[in-house]
Amino acid sequence: MALPAWHPERLAARLPYLAARSRILAATRAHFSARGYSEIETPALVPSPGAEVHLAAFETAYEPHLGAGAQQRLFLRTSPELAIKRLLAGGVGPVFEIARVWRNGELSARHAPEFTMLEWYRPGLSMAGLMDEAEAYLRAVWPDCPAAPFRRITMAEAFFRWCNGLHILATVRPDGQGDAAALQAAMASAGLEVRPDEDWESGFFRLLLEHVEPRLAAEPSFLTHWPSPQAALARRDAADARAALRFELFAGGMELANAFEELTDPQEQRLRLEADMAERVRVHGPGAAWPVDEDFLAALELGMPPCAGIALGLDRLVMLVSGARRIADVQWLPWQGT
């Protein structure tokens, strides 16, 4: 039988990684405080856990005590993003949060059902400026960070280079939706495997995982300007509406962060959230639905300032800096059974 994570032998083996975690947390607070950011804390129990179609949440409920409040369906947050954006609409200014978050069903060497996310947002910042900030942060906490500037490559460039000349944005319709038939035709022309039953999103992610992401392992890289069907909460690019102002940061063969130049239009955001919820129901069934976050949309109606924000997996960053191979090695008490 495996020893529990708190056993002296197992804990001693993790202590070098956990010491790196403590150093990174201290350096993170110093880094952002020196740049005018305020550290905040937002609720972990929320009425709507996030906006991602394919994430599963942990569900609970508030039970009234002595008549205080009404029973309410609640979730553990998958991200603090929507709460932070409400504070941005309130005028809080540049902020960061080191947030405990939960995602049900995720367990691997790089995934845990409970983990720590670092998110930061700055009003007035562009996507390019946020990449500058992300690179500066990694250099501040990663002693072995390569000296060369981080690579910046658009999704269109990456697919053309590593998917045999495939033009991924040509498979996006003018309304911003993916065209599965166009993507399959493009894959056939490029000599790539075509799976007739795939929708656009499935085909896109298969190409991304099989052909693009492995090429990003050699050096820290920003993969930018995602196709607009994958815009999530990002603005579409004014220069080409088929792309969104979104990037992901890769280093050490891992995806570390996901970032947006934020969408601030409440009408467009409502349509996206409702479309995402309809897709959740289609893919996972009615039980997977949760409410659209009306309080978040009310904040957008009041007016959230133009800004950019990023969510970075702090546990993965500790893995990168310390050389740990498993996320369980960098958590003080990892998920039971790991």
C-alpha positions as CSV (number, residue, x, y, z in Angstrom):
1,M,0.0,0.0,0.0
2,A,1.3,3.4,-0.9
3,L,2.3,5.7,1.9
4,P,0.0,8.8,2.5
5,A,1.2,12.1,1.2
6,W,1.8,13.4,4.7
7,H,4.1,10.5,5.7
8,P,7.6,11.7,6.6
9,E,9.2,9.8,3.7
10,R,6.9,11.2,1.0
11,L,6.9,14.7,2.5
12,A,10.7,14.8,2.7
13,A,11.0,13.8,-1.0
14,R,8.7,16.7,-1.9
15,L,10.2,19.4,0.4
16,P,12.7,20.7,-2.3
17,Y,9.8,21.3,-4.7
18,L,7.6,22.8,-1.9
19,A,10.5,25.2,-0.9
20,A,10.5,26.3,-4.6
21,R,6.8,26.9,-4.3
22,S,7.2,29.1,-1.3
23,R,9.9,31.1,-3.0
24,I,7.7,31.6,-6.1
25,L,4.7,32.7,-4.1
26,A,6.8,35.3,-2.2
27,A,8.5,36.5,-5.5
28,T,5.0,36.7,-7.2
29,R,3.6,39.0,-4.5
30,A,6.8,41.2,-4.6
31,H,6.8,41.3,-8.4
32,F,3.2,42.5,-8.8
33,S,3.1,44.8,-5.8
34,A,6.2,46.6,-7.2
35,R,4.3,47.2,-10.4
36,G,1.3,48.8,-8.8
37,Y,-1.0,45.8,-8.6
38,S,-3.3,45.1,-5.6
39,E,-3.7,41.6,-4.3
40,I,-7.4,40.6,-4.0
41,E,-9.5,37.7,-2.8
42,T,-12.7,36.7,-4.5
43,P,-15.3,34.1,-3.5
44,A,-14.7,30.4,-4.0
45,L,-18.4,29.5,-3.8
46,V,-20.2,31.0,-6.8
47,P,-23.6,30.6,-8.5
48,S,-21.9,30.1,-11.9
49,P,-18.5,28.4,-11.9
50,G,-17.1,29.6,-15.2
51,A,-17.6,29.9,-18.9
52,E,-15.7,26.9,-20.4
53,V,-17.9,24.4,-22.3
54,H,-15.8,21.4,-21.5
55,L,-15.0,22.0,-17.8
56,A,-16.9,20.1,-15.1
57,A,-17.5,21.7,-11.7
58,F,-18.0,20.6,-8.2
59,E,-21.5,21.4,-7.1
60,T,-22.9,22.1,-3.6
61,A,-25.7,24.2,-2.1
62,Y,-26.3,26.8,0.6
63,E,-28.7,25.6,3.2
64,P,-30.5,28.3,5.2
65,H,-29.7,28.5,8.9
66,L,-32.3,30.0,11.3
67,G,-34.1,31.5,8.3
68,A,-31.0,33.4,7.0
69,G,-31.2,33.5,3.2
70,A,-32.8,31.0,0.7
71,Q,-31.5,27.7,-0.5
72,Q,-29.2,28.3,-3.4
73,R,-27.4,26.1,-5.9
74,L,-23.7,26.8,-5.7
75,F,-20.4,25.6,-7.3
76,L,-16.7,25.7,-6.4
77,R,-15.2,28.1,-9.0
78,T,-13.2,26.8,-11.9
79,S,-11.6,30.3,-12.2
80,P,-11.9,33.7,-10.4
81,E,-12.1,35.5,-13.7
82,L,-15.8,36.6,-13.7
83,A,-15.5,37.8,-10.1
84,I,-12.3,39.8,-10.8
85,K,-14.0,41.4,-13.8
86,R,-16.8,42.6,-11.6
87,L,-14.3,44.4,-9.5
88,L,-12.6,45.9,-12.6
89,A,-16.0,47.3,-13.5
90,G,-16.2,48.8,-10.0
91,G,-12.9,50.6,-10.6
92,V,-10.4,48.5,-8.6
93,G,-7.5,49.1,-11.0
94,P,-4.7,46.6,-11.7
95,V,-5.2,43.5,-9.6
96,F,-3.9,40.0,-9.1
97,E,-5.2,36.9,-7.2
98,I,-3.5,33.7,-6.2
99,A,-6.7,31.6,-6.2
100,R,-7.6,28.1,-5.2
101,V,-9.8,26.6,-8.0
102,W,-11.5,23.3,-8.7
103,R,-12.2,21.3,-11.9
104,N,-14.0,18.0,-11.6
105,G,-12.7,14.9,-13.4
106,E,-9.2,16.2,-14.0
107,L,-6.4,14.0,-12.8
108,S,-3.0,13.4,-14.4
109,A,0.7,14.3,-14.0
110,R,-0.2,17.9,-14.9
111,H,-3.8,18.1,-13.8
112,A,-5.5,18.0,-10.3
113,P,-9.1,18.5,-9.2
114,E,-7.9,21.2,-6.9
115,F,-5.0,23.5,-7.8
116,T,-3.8,27.1,-7.7
117,M,-4.3,29.7,-10.4
118,L,-2.5,33.1,-10.6
119,E,-4.6,35.6,-12.5
120,W,-3.8,39.3,-13.1
121,Y,-5.6,42.1,-15.0
122,R,-4.5,45.6,-16.0
123,P,-6.9,48.2,-17.4
124,G,-5.6,49.8,-20.6
125,L,-3.2,47.0,-21.4
126,S,-3.1,45.4,-24.9
127,M,-2.5,41.7,-25.7
128,A,1.1,42.6,-26.8
129,G,1.6,44.5,-23.5
130,L,0.3,41.5,-21.5
131,M,2.8,39.2,-23.3
132,D,5.6,41.6,-22.2
133,E,4.3,41.4,-18.6
134,A,4.0,37.6,-18.7
135,E,7.6,37.3,-20.0
136,A,8.9,39.7,-17.3
137,Y,7.1,37.7,-14.6
138,L,8.6,34.4,-15.7
139,R,12.0,35.9,-15.8
140,A,11.5,37.2,-12.2
141,V,10.6,33.8,-10.8
142,W,12.5,31.3,-13.1
143,P,16.2,31.4,-12.5
144,D,16.9,29.1,-15.6
145,C,14.7,31.1,-17.9
146,P,16.3,31.2,-21.4
147,A,18.0,34.5,-22.3
148,A,16.4,34.8,-25.7
149,P,13.1,36.7,-26.1
150,F,10.1,34.4,-26.0
151,R,8.9,33.3,-29.4
152,R,5.6,34.9,-30.6
153,I,3.7,33.1,-33.3
154,T,0.2,33.4,-34.5
155,M,-2.1,30.5,-34.7
156,A,-2.4,31.1,-38.5
157,E,1.4,31.0,-38.8
158,A,1.8,27.9,-36.7
159,F,-0.9,25.9,-38.6
160,F,0.6,26.9,-41.9
161,R,4.1,26.0,-40.8
162,W,3.4,22.7,-39.0
163,C,0.2,21.5,-40.7
164,N,1.5,21.3,-44.3
165,G,0.4,24.8,-45.4
166,L,-3.1,24.6,-43.9
167,H,-4.8,28.0,-43.6
168,I,-6.8,27.7,-40.4
169,L,-8.5,31.1,-40.6
170,A,-9.9,30.2,-44.0
171,T,-12.0,27.6,-42.2
172,V,-13.8,30.2,-40.1
173,R,-17.0,31.7,-41.5
174,P,-17.6,35.5,-41.5
175,D,-20.0,35.1,-38.5
176,G,-17.0,33.8,-36.5
177,Q,-18.1,30.2,-36.4
178,G,-16.0,27.2,-37.6
179,D,-16.9,25.5,-40.8
180,A,-16.3,21.7,-40.4
181,A,-16.6,21.0,-44.1
182,A,-14.0,23.7,-44.9
183,L,-11.6,22.3,-42.3
184,Q,-11.9,18.8,-43.6
185,A,-11.3,20.0,-47.1
186,A,-8.2,21.9,-46.0
187,M,-6.9,18.8,-44.1
188,A,-7.4,16.7,-47.2
189,S,-5.5,19.2,-49.4
190,A,-2.7,19.3,-46.8
191,G,-2.4,15.5,-46.8
192,L,-3.6,15.3,-43.1
193,E,-5.9,12.6,-41.7
194,V,-9.6,13.5,-42.2
195,R,-12.2,12.1,-39.8
196,P,-15.7,12.7,-41.4
197,D,-17.5,12.7,-38.0
198,E,-15.4,15.5,-36.5
199,D,-16.9,18.9,-35.9
200,W,-14.8,22.0,-36.4
201,E,-13.7,22.2,-32.8
202,S,-12.7,18.6,-32.6
203,G,-10.7,18.8,-35.8
204,F,-9.0,22.0,-34.7
205,F,-7.9,20.7,-31.4
206,R,-6.6,17.4,-32.9
207,L,-4.4,19.3,-35.2
208,L,-3.3,21.6,-32.4
209,L,-2.4,18.8,-30.1
210,E,-0.8,16.5,-32.7
211,H,1.1,19.0,-34.9
212,V,1.4,22.4,-33.2
213,E,1.9,22.0,-29.5
214,P,4.8,19.5,-29.8
215,R,6.7,22.1,-31.8
216,L,6.3,24.6,-28.9
217,A,8.4,22.6,-26.5
218,A,11.8,23.8,-27.7
219,E,11.5,27.3,-26.4
220,P,9.1,29.5,-24.4
221,S,6.4,30.6,-26.8
222,F,3.3,32.7,-27.0
223,L,0.7,31.2,-29.4
224,T,-1.5,34.1,-30.4
225,H,-4.5,35.2,-32.4
226,W,-6.7,32.1,-31.9
227,P,-9.5,31.5,-34.4
228,S,-12.6,33.3,-33.3
229,P,-14.6,30.1,-32.6
230,Q,-12.1,29.8,-29.7
231,A,-12.4,33.4,-28.6
232,A,-14.0,32.5,-25.3
233,L,-14.0,35.8,-23.4
234,A,-11.6,37.6,-25.7
235,R,-12.2,40.4,-28.2
236,R,-12.2,39.6,-31.8
237,D,-9.3,41.2,-33.8
238,A,-10.3,44.4,-35.5
239,A,-7.8,43.7,-38.3
240,D,-9.3,40.2,-39.0
241,A,-12.6,39.2,-37.2
242,R,-11.8,35.5,-37.9
243,A,-9.2,35.7,-35.2
244,A,-9.4,36.6,-31.5
245,L,-7.0,38.6,-29.3
246,R,-6.1,35.5,-27.2
247,F,-2.8,33.8,-26.5
248,E,-1.5,30.8,-24.6
249,L,2.0,30.7,-23.1
250,F,4.0,27.4,-23.4
251,A,7.2,26.6,-21.6
252,G,9.0,23.4,-20.8
253,G,6.6,21.5,-23.0
254,M,3.6,22.6,-20.9
255,E,0.8,25.1,-21.4
256,L,1.3,27.5,-18.6
257,A,-1.2,30.3,-19.2
258,N,-4.3,31.5,-21.2
259,A,-4.8,35.2,-21.8
260,F,-7.3,37.6,-23.4
261,E,-7.6,41.2,-24.5
262,E,-10.9,41.2,-22.7
263,L,-14.3,41.4,-24.4
264,T,-16.2,44.3,-22.8
265,D,-19.4,44.3,-24.9
266,P,-22.3,43.0,-22.7
267,Q,-24.6,42.0,-25.6
268,E,-21.9,40.0,-27.4
269,Q,-20.8,38.4,-24.1
270,R,-24.3,37.3,-23.3
271,L,-24.7,35.7,-26.7
272,R,-21.5,33.8,-26.3
273,L,-22.3,32.6,-22.7
274,E,-25.8,31.5,-23.9
275,A,-24.3,29.7,-26.9
276,D,-21.7,28.0,-24.7
277,M,-24.3,26.8,-22.3
278,A,-26.4,25.4,-25.2
279,E,-23.2,23.6,-26.4
280,R,-22.6,22.2,-22.8
281,V,-26.1,20.8,-22.9
282,R,-25.7,19.3,-26.4
283,V,-22.3,17.7,-25.5
284,H,-22.8,16.7,-21.9
285,G,-26.6,16.6,-21.3
286,P,-29.0,18.8,-19.4
287,G,-27.4,18.0,-16.1
288,A,-24.3,19.8,-17.1
289,A,-26.0,23.2,-17.4
290,W,-25.5,26.0,-14.9
291,P,-26.9,29.5,-14.8
292,V,-25.4,32.4,-16.9
293,D,-23.7,34.8,-14.5
294,E,-26.1,37.7,-14.6
295,D,-24.1,39.7,-12.0
296,F,-21.1,39.5,-14.3
297,L,-23.2,40.7,-17.3
298,A,-24.6,43.5,-15.1
299,A,-21.0,44.7,-14.4
300,L,-20.3,44.7,-18.2
301,E,-23.5,46.8,-18.7
302,L,-22.2,49.3,-16.1
303,G,-18.9,49.4,-18.0
304,M,-15.7,47.4,-17.6
305,P,-12.6,49.3,-18.8
306,P,-10.6,48.0,-21.8
307,C,-8.1,45.7,-20.3
308,A,-6.1,42.4,-20.7
309,G,-5.9,39.5,-18.3
310,I,-4.2,36.2,-17.9
311,A,-4.7,32.9,-16.0
312,L,-1.5,31.1,-15.2
313,G,-1.3,27.6,-13.6
314,L,0.9,28.2,-10.5
315,D,1.4,24.5,-9.8
316,R,2.7,24.0,-13.4
317,L,5.0,27.0,-13.0
318,V,6.5,25.4,-9.8
319,M,7.0,22.2,-11.8
320,L,8.8,24.1,-14.5
321,V,11.1,26.0,-12.1
322,S,11.8,23.1,-9.7
323,G,12.0,20.2,-12.2
324,A,9.2,18.3,-10.6
325,R,7.5,15.8,-12.9
326,R,4.1,15.6,-11.3
327,I,1.7,18.2,-10.1
328,A,1.3,16.2,-6.9
329,D,4.9,16.8,-6.1
330,V,4.4,20.6,-5.8
331,Q,1.3,20.5,-3.6
332,W,1.6,20.3,0.2
333,L,-1.2,17.8,0.5
334,P,-2.1,16.5,-3.0
335,W,-5.4,14.9,-4.0
336,Q,-5.8,11.6,-2.1
337,G,-4.5,8.6,-4.0
338,T,-1.8,10.5,-5.9
